[in-house]
Structures are given as C-alpha cells and as structure tokens.
Amino acid sequence: MNLKKHIPNLLTLGNLFCGTIATVFAVEGDFIMAGLFVVIGILFDFLDGFVARLLKVSGELGKQLDSLADMVTSGVVPGVIMFNLLSESGSFSTLAERTEAMMWIGFKFAPVQFIGLFLTLGACYRLAKFNLDTRQSDSFIGLPTPAMSLFVISLPLIHEYSDIEFVSNLMSNHYFLSIVTLVLTYLMNAEIPLFSLKFKDYSLQKNWIIYLFLISSTLLIFIFSYLSIPIIIILYVVLSVFKNLTSKG
C-alpha cells in the first residue's frame, strides 16, 4: 500500500474537518471561531495541492475530494455567515421573529436573510464547473471560492471592531450585504480570467503582477489589519482585469 499518495488526501480531509467545525460555529453565531477554522481549512487546501505536486501523486480522487471539502469550508460556511448577518441586519432581530418569518415563507414572502445562501449555491456551481474546466490549470476563471469565503468572514470582524462608524454601520446594512452577496456570487462564475499565485519561475518580467499584488497586500495588512481582507480581494480582481486589458493591448 502506497501511503505517500494518501498524504494530500489526508490534508484535504483536514480542510473538510475544519470546514465542518466552522459550520457549527457559524450556525451558533460565533463568527470569530468560524473565521479562524475557515482560515485553517484554506491553509490545508493550499497544502494538499502543494504536497500533491511535490510528491507527484495528483489524481482524480484528490481533485474530487478537494472540491467537496471546499464546498463546506468555502461554500456552506460563508453562506451561513451571510445568512446570519442579514438576519441581524433585517427586520427580524430575535430568533423567535426569524422562526415565525420562516414559517410563513411559503405563503407570504421570502425573508431577506435567505439571499445569503446564494453564496453557497454560487460556490457549488463554480466548484462543479472547475472540475470540468481544463482552462483553469494555471490561472482562474472567476473568483476562487476561498477568496470569496475570506471576504465574507471578514465582514463580521469589521462590523465588530472597526473604529470607523460608517464602515461598521455598512456591515449591518441589509441592502449593502445583499449587494455584496449578489456581486460575489456573480464573480465566482463570471468569465473573468484571474491570475494565479503559483510561480513557474521567479523572474520579475513574467511575475510582476504577482509581486505587485503580494507587496500591496502586505502593506494593506499592516495598515488596515482585518479591514484589509475585502480590499485585498477587490485589488486581486482589479489587477487581474488590468492585466487582461494590458495583455490584449
């Protein structure tokens, strides 16, 4: 039995394990612990691919496991977090009010919080497409689900700890959160080429966009701390679009 080929799969299962724990915390409304386990899960997600390439044991099983694990860590968890954020920002301030609203969903209206679950649907669709799309071996088409997940888990932190009142209030505005949900859902499945952070070599000429992104991201983290996370994700998309336009020109 070749144990070496199972090491990446064990790391992938570590991602799934962290995603499952994060789901429990997200349902309970503990966004800090949920975010922590999402980050650990994404780290496992990075390591499984890295180790698979290092050991040269990539296979179809690992590819399928990776998407299934990502579906939980970067699909279910952000959907649940956004659901809770929209619940707290909408008209239903208590669990009893939300439960009563849910009982009427089939008869009167769909509460705004269910928009948050569009993230889960969008992530599922993207991951299914990713497994079939041969164009995404060296770059991405559409926003990767881990990037979307990092964006979402930063929102409750910004709401709780931001010293800027306008920014904090924005994180509890259901119109803003709904727009963010729809935009992220679209970006995950949009036909927008986004550069990968994988280095084939370390030359500045071929990797200038990666170096610019990494340096800019480091500076943003030092300046804005957790507030930098959504800014970095937006920067990633903007730089990718800029790279696409300049390469066409």
Backbone as CSV, one residue per row, in Angstrom:
resi,resn,N_x,N_y,N_z,CA_x,CA_y,CA_z,C_x,C_y,C_z
1,MET,0.850,-1.204,0.000,0.000,0.000,0.000,0.879,1.245,0.000
2,ASN,0.663,2.107,-0.981,1.471,3.318,-1.117,0.872,4.427,-0.249
3,LEU,1.452,4.614,0.942,0.923,5.615,1.868,1.166,7.036,1.372
4,LYS,2.211,7.204,0.556,2.581,8.543,0.089,1.445,9.200,-0.681
5,LYS,0.720,8.433,-1.467,-0.326,9.022,-2.302,-1.541,9.468,-1.488
6,HIS,-1.617,9.008,-0.222,-2.763,9.377,0.615,-2.500,10.636,1.457
7,ILE,-1.263,11.099,1.501,-0.945,12.266,2.331,-1.727,13.502,1.890
8,PRO,-1.745,13.840,0.579,-2.542,15.006,0.171,-4.026,14.859,0.500
9,ASN,-4.559,13.639,0.381,-5.973,13.421,0.679,-6.271,13.627,2.160
10,LEU,-5.321,13.255,3.011,-5.493,13.490,4.448,-5.518,14.987,4.745
11,LEU,-4.709,15.746,4.035,-4.719,17.203,4.198,-6.045,17.790,3.711
12,THR,-6.567,17.235,2.625,-7.870,17.674,2.121,-8.963,17.396,3.143
13,LEU,-8.900,16.222,3.772,-9.871,15.896,4.815,-9.711,16.814,6.026
14,GLY,-8.479,17.292,6.258,-8.258,18.291,7.300,-8.996,19.575,6.982
15,ASN,-9.016,19.943,5.701,-9.793,21.103,5.250,-11.274,20.883,5.540
16,LEU,-11.781,19.710,5.198,-13.188,19.391,5.422,-13.520,19.384,6.915
17,PHE,-12.621,18.844,7.715,-12.831,18.803,9.170,-12.947,20.214,9.730
18,CYS,-12.044,21.097,9.308,-12.087,22.490,9.760,-13.352,23.185,9.268
19,GLY,-13.747,22.895,8.039,-14.965,23.480,7.494,-16.202,23.047,8.253
20,THR,-16.217,21.783,8.694,-17.352,21.282,9.460,-17.439,21.969,10.816
21,ILE,-16.285,22.119,11.473,-16.254,22.829,12.758,-16.678,24.284,12.564
22,ALA,-16.185,24.912,11.501,-16.545,26.304,11.210,-18.044,26.449,10.992
23,THR,-18.664,25.438,10.365,-20.110,25.473,10.133,-20.868,25.508,11.455
24,VAL,-20.424,24.683,12.403,-21.068,24.652,13.719,-20.980,26.021,14.390
25,PHE,-19.797,26.621,14.375,-19.622,27.941,14.988,-20.439,29.006,14.244
26,ALA,-20.493,28.888,12.911,-21.254,29.870,12.126,-22.742,29.807,12.452
27,VAL,-23.274,28.597,12.599,-24.687,28.424,12.954,-24.961,29.027,14.326
28,GLU,-24.011,28.868,15.250,-24.178,29.395,16.600,-23.918,30.899,16.677
29,GLY,-23.443,31.497,15.580,-23.192,32.930,15.560,-21.847,33.338,16.097
30,ASP,-20.940,32.363,16.311,-19.575,32.675,16.758,-18.715,32.867,15.510
31,PHE,-18.729,34.085,14.969,-18.075,34.347,13.691,-16.552,34.354,13.792
32,ILE,-16.027,34.677,14.957,-14.566,34.700,15.125,-14.004,33.286,15.023
33,MET,-14.601,32.345,15.762,-14.129,30.957,15.702,-14.413,30.346,14.330
34,ALA,-15.562,30.694,13.751,-15.870,30.199,12.408,-14.824,30.684,11.418
35,GLY,-14.485,31.961,11.502,-13.472,32.532,10.606,-12.107,31.895,10.809
36,LEU,-11.757,31.633,12.064,-10.465,31.008,12.364,-10.358,29.639,11.712
37,PHE,-11.407,28.830,11.832,-11.357,27.476,11.249,-11.457,27.514,9.726
38,VAL,-12.095,28.528,9.175,-12.088,28.694,7.717,-10.669,28.959,7.230
39,VAL,-9.961,29.846,7.924,-8.579,30.168,7.546,-7.692,28.927,7.638
40,ILE,-7.842,28.163,8.716,-7.054,26.927,8.857,-7.408,25.945,7.742
41,GLY,-8.700,25.856,7.422,-9.138,24.971,6.345,-8.559,25.377,5.003
42,ILE,-8.536,26.682,4.735,-7.956,27.177,3.476,-6.461,26.889,3.427
43,LEU,-5.808,26.943,4.580,-4.380,26.585,4.642,-4.192,25.115,4.266
44,PHE,-5.043,24.255,4.800,-4.998,22.833,4.407,-5.246,22.692,2.905
45,ASP,-6.160,23.493,2.376,-6.497,23.452,0.951,-5.285,23.809,0.100
46,PHE,-4.510,24.782,0.558,-3.281,25.152,-0.156,-2.242,24.039,-0.049
47,LEU,-2.111,23.471,1.148,-1.073,22.471,1.380,-1.334,21.168,0.628
48,ASP,-2.611,20.781,0.485,-2.859,19.492,-0.183,-2.398,19.522,-1.636
49,GLY,-2.661,20.638,-2.328,-2.195,20.752,-3.707,-0.687,20.852,-3.798
50,PHE,-0.100,21.608,-2.876,1.361,21.774,-2.855,2.055,20.435,-2.619
51,VAL,1.563,19.690,-1.639,2.159,18.388,-1.308,1.934,17.387,-2.439
52,ALA,0.769,17.435,-3.069,0.482,16.521,-4.183,1.453,16.753,-5.335
53,ARG,1.714,18.029,-5.631,2.678,18.340,-6.697,4.095,17.959,-6.280
54,LEU,4.415,18.173,-5.015,5.748,17.849,-4.509,6.017,16.342,-4.566
55,LEU,5.015,15.565,-4.178,5.173,14.113,-4.159,4.806,13.463,-5.492
56,LYS,4.257,14.292,-6.417,3.854,13.813,-7.740,2.826,12.682,-7.630
57,VAL,1.789,12.948,-6.831,0.763,11.930,-6.618,-0.636,12.493,-6.886
58,SER,-0.712,13.486,-7.760,-2.012,14.065,-8.095,-2.879,13.025,-8.787
59,GLY,-4.179,13.050,-8.478,-5.089,12.093,-9.096,-6.513,12.606,-9.096
60,GLU,-7.409,11.865,-9.760,-8.806,12.276,-9.877,-9.508,12.254,-8.528
61,LEU,-9.154,11.289,-7.665,-9.767,11.229,-6.337,-9.466,12.488,-5.538
62,GLY,-8.212,12.906,-5.577,-7.825,14.117,-4.851,-8.546,15.347,-5.371
63,LYS,-8.739,15.406,-6.677,-9.438,16.539,-7.289,-10.886,16.615,-6.811
64,GLN,-11.547,15.473,-6.757,-12.943,15.448,-6.314,-13.053,15.738,-4.822
65,LEU,-12.157,15.157,-4.038,-12.153,15.416,-2.597,-11.940,16.892,-2.304
66,ASP,-11.048,17.503,-3.067,-10.726,18.910,-2.860,-11.965,19.786,-3.040
67,SER,-12.719,19.534,-4.092,-13.918,20.331,-4.343,-14.998,20.079,-3.291
68,LEU,-15.131,18.831,-2.853,-16.130,18.512,-1.832,-15.785,19.195,-0.511
69,ALA,-14.497,19.210,-0.158,-14.075,19.888,1.071,-14.263,21.397,0.958
70,ASP,-13.908,21.952,-0.206,-14.088,23.384,-0.432,-15.560,23.780,-0.367
71,MET,-16.438,22.880,-0.784,-17.862,23.170,-0.771,-18.345,23.477,0.641
72,VAL,-17.743,22.826,1.622,-18.115,23.077,3.021,-17.401,24.318,3.547
73,THR,-16.086,24.317,3.471,-15.294,25.405,4.059,-15.542,26.735,3.362
74,SER,-15.618,26.707,2.037,-15.738,27.952,1.277,-17.063,28.070,0.536
75,GLY,-18.039,27.242,0.924,-19.357,27.318,0.315,-20.453,27.416,1.355
76,VAL,-20.543,26.397,2.204,-21.577,26.378,3.240,-21.321,27.439,4.302
77,VAL,-20.080,27.514,4.800,-19.771,28.432,5.903,-20.052,29.896,5.551
78,PRO,-19.522,30.422,4.428,-19.834,31.824,4.110,-21.320,32.068,3.886
79,GLY,-22.029,31.064,3.339,-23.470,31.203,3.156,-24.192,31.341,4.490
80,VAL,-23.797,30.521,5.459,-24.417,30.573,6.789,-24.079,31.889,7.484
81,ILE,-22.820,32.322,7.373,-22.420,33.589,7.990,-23.213,34.750,7.397
82,MET,-23.328,34.784,6.070,-24.085,35.876,5.441,-25.559,35.785,5.812
83,PHE,-26.089,34.585,5.917,-27.473,34.389,6.366,-27.676,35.039,7.730
84,ASN,-26.737,34.778,8.655,-26.846,35.340,9.998,-26.668,36.852,9.998
85,LEU,-25.734,37.348,9.189,-25.523,38.804,9.120,-26.776,39.501,8.602
86,LEU,-27.391,38.925,7.577,-28.612,39.508,7.026,-29.779,39.381,8.002
87,SER,-29.780,38.304,8.774,-30.831,38.142,9.782,-30.736,39.241,10.827
88,GLU,-29.501,39.528,11.271,-29.290,40.547,12.291,-29.519,41.952,11.748
89,SER,-29.349,42.124,10.433,-29.471,43.462,9.853,-30.893,43.773,9.410
90,GLY,-31.721,42.723,9.263,-33.062,42.930,8.732,-34.077,43.259,9.804
91,SER,-35.314,42.971,9.527,-36.410,43.318,10.415,-36.592,42.317,11.544
92,PHE,-35.877,41.180,11.495,-36.119,40.128,12.460,-34.949,40.081,13.440
93,SER,-35.079,40.763,14.559,-33.979,40.941,15.486,-33.813,39.778,16.440
94,THR,-34.824,38.941,16.609,-34.736,37.826,17.533,-34.943,36.513,16.797
95,LEU,-34.502,35.437,17.446,-34.651,34.110,16.851,-36.127,33.766,16.673
96,ALA,-36.972,34.159,17.642,-38.407,33.871,17.549,-39.027,34.554,16.339
97,GLU,-38.626,35.801,16.091,-39.154,36.539,14.944,-38.705,35.899,13.645
98,ARG,-37.440,35.459,13.587,-36.933,34.819,12.375,-37.638,33.494,12.136
99,THR,-37.879,32.732,13.226,-38.556,31.440,13.101,-39.978,31.636,12.587
100,GLU,-40.659,32.641,13.138,-42.026,32.932,12.695,-42.049,33.327,11.222
101,ALA,-41.049,34.127,10.816,-40.969,34.545,9.412,-40.738,33.347,8.499
102,MET,-39.894,32.422,8.956,-39.593,31.242,8.146,-40.826,30.357,7.979
103,MET,-41.716,30.338,8.988,-42.931,29.538,8.901,-43.869,30.059,7.814
104,TRP,-43.723,31.351,7.508,-44.615,31.967,6.518,-43.994,32.033,5.126
105,ILE,-42.801,31.490,4.990,-42.062,31.693,3.737,-42.844,31.199,2.520
106,GLY,-43.566,30.101,2.674,-44.279,29.548,1.526,-45.568,30.275,1.209
107,PHE,-45.960,31.197,2.040,-47.261,31.822,1.860,-47.184,33.326,1.590
108,LYS,-46.240,34.016,2.225,-46.244,35.473,2.122,-44.993,36.039,1.444
109,PHE,-43.804,35.675,1.938,-42.596,36.313,1.430,-41.378,35.462,1.755
110,ALA,-40.280,35.782,1.091,-39.001,35.151,1.407,-38.162,36.154,2.175
111,PRO,-37.857,35.920,3.445,-37.062,36.868,4.224,-35.722,37.153,3.568
112,VAL,-35.224,38.346,3.781,-34.018,38.808,3.100,-32.806,37.942,3.415
113,GLN,-32.791,37.308,4.617,-31.595,36.563,5.007,-31.298,35.381,4.078
114,PHE,-32.312,34.866,3.390,-32.077,33.714,2.525,-31.243,34.081,1.295
115,ILE,-31.126,35.368,1.009,-30.242,35.808,-0.074,-28.806,35.378,0.214
116,GLY,-28.430,35.359,1.496,-27.069,34.964,1.869,-26.689,33.579,1.392
117,LEU,-27.668,32.695,1.269,-27.393,31.324,0.830,-27.103,31.231,-0.659
118,PHE,-27.291,32.338,-1.396,-26.880,32.367,-2.799,-25.376,32.107,-2.918
119,LEU,-24.617,32.508,-1.895,-23.166,32.265,-1.898,-22.875,30.769,-1.943
120,THR,-23.641,30.006,-1.194,-23.462,28.551,-1.179,-23.797,27.947,-2.541
121,LEU,-24.889,28.430,-3.134,-25.282,27.933,-4.458,-24.240,28.308,-5.513
122,GLY,-23.769,29.560,-5.458,-22.763,30.015,-6.412,-21.460,29.256,-6.283
123,ALA,-21.063,28.966,-5.032,-19.834,28.203,-4.801,-19.954,26.788,-5.333
124,CYS,-21.123,26.170,-5.120,-21.351,24.807,-5.619,-21.248,24.763,-7.145
125,TYR,-21.890,25.721,-7.801,-21.871,25.760,-9.261,-20.447,25.989,-9.774
126,ARG,-19.724,26.883,-9.116,-18.358,27.174,-9.542,-17.447,25.945,-9.386
127,LEU,-17.556,25.269,-8.246,-16.687,24.114,-7.995,-16.984,22.981,-8.974
128,ALA,-18.258,22.816,-9.332,-18.606,21.795,-10.325,-18.014,22.142,-11.687
129,LYS,-18.112,23.433,-12.059,-17.524,23.873,-13.337,-16.009,23.720,-13.325
130,PHE,-15.397,24.048,-12.173,-13.932,23.997,-12.069,-13.401,22.588,-12.341
131,ASN,-14.108,21.588,-11.869,-13.666,20.202,-12.072,-13.712,19.772,-13.526
132,LEU,-14.539,20.466,-14.322,-14.685,20.105,-15.733,-13.927,21.032,-16.672
133,ASP,-13.491,22.186,-16.160,-12.884,23.226,-16.990,-11.370,23.030,-17.077
134,THR,-10.895,22.653,-18.248,-9.460,22.424,-18.435,-8.673,23.721,-18.601
135,ARG,-9.379,24.848,-18.685,-8.690,26.135,-18.868,-8.085,26.668,-17.578
136,GLN,-8.422,26.084,-16.428,-8.044,26.673,-15.150,-6.900,25.930,-14.466
137,SER,-5.985,25.401,-15.255,-4.839,24.689,-14.677,-3.777,25.647,-14.168
138,ASP,-3.555,26.761,-14.878,-2.512,27.710,-14.489,-3.069,29.055,-14.008
139,SER,-4.346,29.273,-14.141,-4.985,30.509,-13.697,-6.438,30.200,-13.369
140,PHE,-7.173,31.203,-12.965,-8.581,31.002,-12.613,-9.480,31.764,-13.572
141,ILE,-10.674,31.262,-13.738,-11.717,31.998,-14.451,-12.858,32.175,-13.457
142,GLY,-13.047,33.374,-13.008,-13.976,33.633,-11.924,-13.268,33.609,-10.587
143,LEU,-13.873,34.237,-9.594,-13.264,34.353,-8.269,-13.237,32.996,-7.576
144,PRO,-12.059,32.553,-7.115,-11.984,31.275,-6.389,-12.827,31.308,-5.112
145,THR,-13.405,30.179,-4.759,-14.265,30.126,-3.577,-13.535,30.488,-2.277
146,PRO,-12.249,30.102,-2.079,-11.585,30.534,-0.839,-11.481,32.053,-0.717
147,ALA,-11.275,32.745,-1.845,-11.207,34.212,-1.815,-12.556,34.793,-1.407
148,MET,-13.649,34.238,-1.957,-14.979,34.681,-1.559,-15.208,34.441,-0.078
149,SER,-14.792,33.282,0.403,-15.000,32.931,1.800,-14.233,33.878,2.738
150,LEU,-13.004,34.208,2.384,-12.217,35.144,3.195,-12.880,36.515,3.233
151,PHE,-13.421,36.927,2.107,-14.127,38.215,2.039,-15.283,38.226,3.044
152,VAL,-16.075,37.148,3.041,-17.279,37.101,3.870,-16.943,37.015,5.353
153,ILE,-15.950,36.193,5.723,-15.647,36.042,7.158,-15.057,37.312,7.751
154,SER,-14.567,38.210,6.895,-14.013,39.473,7.407,-15.107,40.472,7.780
155,LEU,-16.292,40.332,7.202,-17.360,41.325,7.402,-17.805,41.451,8.860
156,PRO,-18.080,40.325,9.570,-18.464,40.493,10.981,-17.339,41.056,11.842
157,LEU,-16.082,40.765,11.498,-14.951,41.330,12.243,-14.891,42.836,12.062
158,ILE,-15.100,43.276,10.821,-15.098,44.716,10.541,-16.250,45.395,11.281
159,HIS,-17.406,44.750,11.271,-18.568,45.314,11.965,-18.310,45.443,13.464
160,GLU,-17.645,44.435,14.033,-17.449,44.398,15.483,-16.317,45.305,15.954
161,TYR,-15.239,45.386,15.175,-14.032,46.026,15.686,-13.602,47.289,14.954
162,SER,-14.280,47.631,13.868,-13.865,48.830,13.138,-14.136,50.092,13.948
163,ASP,-13.151,51.001,13.959,-13.305,52.285,14.648,-14.014,53.313,13.775
164,ILE,-14.205,52.975,12.499,-14.868,53.884,11.572,-16.362,53.565,11.595
165,GLU,-17.152,54.473,12.156,-18.570,54.210,12.376,-19.309,53.924,11.068
166,PHE,-18.979,54.677,10.009,-19.648,54.481,8.727,-19.405,53.070,8.204
167,VAL,-18.165,52.609,8.295,-17.812,51.272,7.805,-18.504,50.209,8.641
168,SER,-18.503,50.388,9.952,-19.151,49.431,10.841,-20.645,49.340,10.559
169,ASN,-21.275,50.481,10.367,-22.715,50.502,10.063,-23.024,49.862,8.724
170,LEU,-22.101,50.029,7.781,-22.295,49.449,6.448,-22.365,47.928,6.517
171,MET,-21.598,47.347,7.452,-21.559,45.899,7.589,-22.865,45.337,8.169
172,SER,-23.730,46.196,8.683,-25.004,45.746,9.232,-26.189,46.255,8.409
173,ASN,-25.892,46.757,7.226,-26.940,47.250,6.334,-27.347,46.129,5.376
174,HIS,-28.619,45.716,5.421,-29.008,44.545,4.628,-29.002,44.819,3.128
175,TYR,-29.141,46.079,2.721,-29.028,46.390,1.296,-27.586,46.172,0.829
176,PHE,-26.649,46.679,1.618,-25.227,46.512,1.283,-24.848,45.033,1.267
177,LEU,-25.247,44.296,2.303,-24.906,42.876,2.397,-25.530,42.076,1.260
178,SER,-26.728,42.435,0.869,-27.392,41.746,-0.248,-26.643,41.992,-1.554
179,ILE,-26.217,43.238,-1.762,-25.461,43.576,-2.974,-24.133,42.836,-2.990
180,VAL,-23.439,42.802,-1.832,-22.171,42.070,-1.724,-22.378,40.602,-2.070
181,THR,-23.455,40.016,-1.559,-23.756,38.607,-1.833,-23.950,38.357,-3.328
182,LEU,-24.728,39.196,-3.966,-25.014,39.016,-5.393,-23.769,39.230,-6.243
183,VAL,-22.953,40.236,-5.875,-21.721,40.515,-6.629,-20.736,39.358,-6.492
184,LEU,-20.552,38.852,-5.276,-19.633,37.733,-5.066,-20.114,36.473,-5.785
185,THR,-21.422,36.240,-5.747,-21.982,35.078,-6.450,-21.723,35.182,-7.950
186,TYR,-21.890,36.384,-8.479,-21.619,36.604,-9.908,-20.132,36.413,-10.217
187,LEU,-19.267,37.024,-9.409,-17.822,36.969,-9.679,-17.286,35.545,-9.657
188,MET,-17.840,34.700,-8.800,-17.368,33.312,-8.748,-17.590,32.588,-10.073
189,ASN,-18.641,32.965,-10.788,-18.996,32.245,-12.011,-18.844,33.079,-13.278
190,ALA,-18.268,34.277,-13.136,-18.076,35.143,-14.295,-16.906,34.650,-15.148
191,GLU,-16.984,34.921,-16.430,-15.902,34.551,-17.358,-14.820,35.634,-17.339
192,ILE,-14.234,35.820,-16.151,-13.174,36.810,-15.966,-11.894,36.075,-15.597
193,PRO,-10.869,36.071,-16.450,-9.607,35.417,-16.103,-8.916,36.140,-14.944
194,LEU,-8.519,35.394,-13.929,-7.821,35.929,-12.770,-6.491,35.200,-12.622
195,PHE,-5.445,35.955,-12.361,-4.119,35.344,-12.312,-3.980,34.439,-11.079
196,SER,-3.132,33.418,-11.237,-2.840,32.506,-10.140,-1.603,32.994,-9.388
197,LEU,-1.482,32.614,-8.127,-0.310,32.991,-7.325,0.794,31.941,-7.409
198,LYS,0.649,30.996,-8.321,1.682,29.976,-8.496,2.831,30.526,-9.337
199,PHE,4.057,30.285,-8.881,5.248,30.708,-9.608,5.783,29.541,-10.436
200,LYS,5.939,29.763,-11.743,6.651,28.792,-12.574,8.140,29.072,-12.525
201,ASP,8.487,30.339,-12.446,9.837,30.792,-12.154,9.680,32.071,-11.349
202,TYR,10.791,32.699,-10.998,10.720,33.876,-10.116,11.175,35.157,-10.816
203,SER,11.116,35.176,-12.137,11.528,36.359,-12.875,10.514,37.483,-12.689
204,LEU,11.022,38.688,-12.591,10.154,39.847,-12.393,9.294,40.108,-13.625
205,GLN,9.850,39.895,-14.797,9.137,40.179,-16.038,7.879,39.322,-16.182
206,LYS,7.956,38.055,-15.827,6.830,37.143,-16.000,5.863,37.173,-14.815
207,ASN,6.352,37.637,-13.676,5.541,37.557,-12.462,5.319,38.912,-11.797
208,TRP,5.431,39.995,-12.559,5.320,41.325,-11.967,3.969,41.554,-11.297
209,ILE,2.915,40.987,-11.873,1.580,41.185,-11.312,1.455,40.487,-9.959
210,ILE,2.094,39.334,-9.820,2.059,38.602,-8.546,2.851,39.356,-7.491
211,TYR,4.053,39.831,-7.869,4.871,40.598,-6.921,4.156,41.871,-6.488
212,LEU,3.532,42.560,-7.421,2.802,43.791,-7.095,1.661,43.485,-6.140
213,PHE,0.947,42.407,-6.401,-0.181,42.028,-5.543,0.300,41.654,-4.143
214,LEU,1.361,40.869,-4.038,1.857,40.424,-2.736,2.391,41.591,-1.911
215,ILE,3.136,42.492,-2.547,3.675,43.659,-1.831,2.535,44.570,-1.373
216,SER,1.587,44.819,-2.275,0.440,45.670,-1.938,-0.382,45.056,-0.812
217,SER,-0.590,43.747,-0.862,-1.375,43.060,0.159,-0.696,43.136,1.517
218,THR,0.633,42.962,1.527,1.378,43.048,2.783,1.246,44.432,3.406
219,LEU,1.374,45.466,2.584,1.226,46.835,3.087,-0.181,47.084,3.611
220,LEU,-1.187,46.594,2.898,-2.579,46.776,3.323,-2.846,46.088,4.660
221,ILE,-2.265,44.908,4.854,-2.449,44.183,6.120,-1.852,44.966,7.279
222,PHE,-0.660,45.518,7.081,-0.005,46.298,8.132,-0.789,47.573,8.441
223,ILE,-1.386,48.174,7.425,-2.086,49.455,7.611,-3.499,49.252,8.154
224,PHE,-4.237,48.299,7.580,-5.666,48.175,7.898,-6.036,46.924,8.685
225,SER,-5.089,46.019,8.945,-5.365,44.788,9.677,-6.487,44.000,8.985
226,TYR,-7.504,43.521,9.741,-8.572,42.698,9.186,-9.416,43.443,8.153
227,LEU,-9.433,44.789,8.230,-10.164,45.585,7.245,-9.556,45.435,5.856
228,SER,-8.302,44.981,5.805,-7.616,44.850,4.515,-8.125,43.670,3.692
229,ILE,-8.781,42.685,4.335,-9.146,41.453,3.623,-10.049,41.720,2.420
230,PRO,-11.189,42.403,2.589,-12.012,42.670,1.396,-11.317,43.580,0.394
231,ILE,-10.475,44.494,0.892,-9.736,45.383,-0.011,-8.778,44.570,-0.875
232,ILE,-8.126,43.588,-0.258,-7.175,42.736,-0.985,-7.894,41.909,-2.046
233,ILE,-9.068,41.379,-1.713,-9.837,40.594,-2.685,-10.248,41.466,-3.865
234,ILE,-10.693,42.693,-3.569,-11.067,43.634,-4.636,-9.839,43.983,-5.479
235,LEU,-8.699,44.208,-4.814,-7.454,44.510,-5.529,-7.077,43.361,-6.464
236,TYR,-7.261,42.138,-6.007,-6.952,40.960,-6.813,-7.760,40.948,-8.109
237,VAL,-9.042,41.245,-7.998,-9.903,41.278,-9.187,-9.505,42.432,-10.102
238,VAL,-9.266,43.613,-9.523,-8.915,44.801,-10.315,-7.602,44.588,-11.054
239,LEU,-6.585,44.052,-10.371,-5.292,43.805,-11.015,-5.422,42.766,-12.126
240,SER,-6.263,41.781,-11.917,-6.474,40.748,-12.952,-7.102,41.360,-14.196
241,VAL,-8.110,42.198,-13.992,-8.768,42.869,-15.129,-7.760,43.769,-15.836
242,PHE,-6.941,44.503,-15.059,-5.919,45.368,-15.646,-4.917,44.550,-16.460
243,LYS,-4.482,43.422,-15.920,-3.557,42.538,-16.637,-4.174,42.031,-17.933
244,ASN,-5.449,41.668,-17.883,-6.129,41.195,-19.095,-6.197,42.263,-20.164
245,LEU,-6.496,43.495,-19.741,-6.600,44.601,-20.706,-5.258,44.955,-21.311
246,THR,-4.208,44.968,-20.491,-2.872,45.336,-20.985,-2.284,44.243,-21.876
247,SER,-2.591,42.986,-21.563,-2.050,41.898,-22.392,-2.729,41.848,-23.750
248,LYS,-4.028,42.249,-23.795,-4.738,42.311,-25.062,-4.231,43.469,-25.905
249,GLY,-3.890,44.566,-25.186,-3.400,45.738,-25.923,-2.031,45.532,-26.482
